[in-house]
């Protein structure tokens, strides 16, 4: 059974800092890994999706890397802003007959203060 | 496209009551899912469907039922509501490429359910 763990559980940083969120998973036979953002009381917004054959994906100030062999992914946020404050979730999709079912980590709550 | 829509947004149930959470997608996706999210936790899969008429259990199916009569709709039924079912419920749909090499899920806004 896939287990996904995110560290740290919470992070508070001043505006402008570069920061790294970590995600680890136990089963490396994944199709892909997705990073989501969740604002308080809201749904999930997909930020980045990394295919198993890829090493990283970038979107604006966000960069996600994937190391399947070590079971790790990192989400790098450059020049953080207060608007980045949210919960960040990573989720893996296992290969085989998973039918698209995702396994989620518990999330990292990020607070960026002015 | 509206994407994935869910109704209601909020609901308070008394213990023992029943209700149906509605989910509709307009992207013609075959795959649909129901997840629940408890406070401070990630999402856990309740049920999923690979097409109309085909459903299967996820990680936490007890206390729930689903049906899928059309591609668009995937309602979640709660029978005899219990306080442990207090949670936020998310519906999602997914497409995949013909070789199943790429999957991407799209989520609805969620339904906040409180059972007292």
Interface residues (C-beta under 8 A of the other chain):
Chain A: X4 X6 X31 X32 X34 X36 X41 X42 X43 X44 X46 X49 X51 X89 X91 X93 X99 X100 X101 X102 X104 X105 X106 X107
Chain B: X31 X33 X35 X40 X41 X42 X43 X44 X45 X48 X50 X56 X58 X90 X94 X96 X100 X101 X102 X103 X104 X105 X106 X107 X108 X109 X110 X112
